């Protein structure tokens, strides 16, 4: 699905920018894509999607830590 029609940026592009390129803000997503905001209508959606991806990644990392070492590993990861 297209999130930014002006720059033809899809949801999958944004997810890749977050996971592969470390983007954490809409502007970082635009930079990673070699684009710039045009009408800016997509910025709230990009912001929300970035946060969703970050939460998903954190939950996955916690699940992996629990699967491979238990709750003690989570304390070590948090510090």
N, C-alpha and C positions, 0 to 999 in steps of 0.2 A: 504494500500500500504506500502511496506517495504521501509524505508528511509535508514536504516543501515542494509545491508545484512549480514555483518560480525557478528553482534550481534543479528540479527533477531528483530530489533526494528522497529515497525510500526509507521505510522503517529499518530494513535490513542494513542499509548504509549507515544509519545512525548507530545501530547495535554494534556494527564492526568498528566504527570510530571509537566507541567507548571501550570495547574489549581489546581491540588490537592496537589502537593509537593513543589510548589514555585520555580521550576527550571527556571533560567533566561539565562543560557548559555549552549552551547553544553556539556561542561564538567559536569555541574550540572545535565543535563539529563542523561549522562552516569552513574554518581554516583547514581542517583535515581533509575536507572535500574539495578544497581549492575554489570555494564559492564565497559569496557574501550575501547577507540578508537583503532581500528586495522589499517586499510589502510588509514583512515582519509578522504576518498573521500566524506563521508556523512556530514562532519562538516558544509560546507556552506549551505546545505539543512536544516540541523537541526537548524542552526542559523536563517535562513529565516523563518522557521516554528514557532520557538519560538516567533519571532517578530510579526508574523501574529496573533498568539494566543493572545499575549499581547494587540495588537491593537483591536482585536475583543472584548476582555474582557473590555477594556476601553470604547469602543463604546457602549457596552451593559450597562455598569454602568451609562454612561451619559444618555442613553435613559431611563433607569429606574428612574434616578433622575428627569428628565424632566416630566415623566409620574406621578410621585408621589409628586411633589412639585414645579415644574417650574424652571426657570433659576436661581432664587436666591439660590436654593439648589446646583447648579453647582459651584457657587462662594464659598459656604461653603465647598464643597468637595475638591476644588482646594487648599484651605488653610490648 
